[in-house]
Amino acid sequence: MKKTIAILFLFIFLCANTEIGQLLKLPNLVEHFTEHHDQDEDKHGISFLDFIAIHYNDSQHHSNQEKDNHQSLPFKTINQSVNTVLAFENITEFSFRKPNTISVNSNVPFSPEFYTSDVFACIWLPPKLS
């Protein structure tokens, strides 16, 4: 039961938000094709591929009165859907206290040998003439 409901919701979502909803117009396509097939002058009828070529490639083939009827065919119109997500945020104010500073007196021995060395210092000197 859950699977059926999930498929139903997926179908409704796809029909509303994508171009898959154009497939619901397929009965209009079949009906319009049968009209053209019956109206064809030679008794062989129009083929389905010729029907598609006439209606989807050649825009000058039909009069303005028939253009309204052709708008009901699938994939003839552009449907744009815009989905907008609106979110409301709760504004929470934060207050921070400045921590009390603690002064520490430490007696660290200071000596230049800790951070200088003659070996590393001579790398950065320019070359000397002997």
Secondary structure, 3 states (H helix, E strand, C coil): CHHHHHHHHHHHHHHHHCHHHHHHHHHHHHHHHHHHHHHCCCCCCCCHHHHHHHHHHCCCCCCHHHHHHHCCCCCCCCCCCCCCCCCCCCCCCCCCCCCCCCCCCCCCCCCHHHCCCHHHHHHHCCCCCC
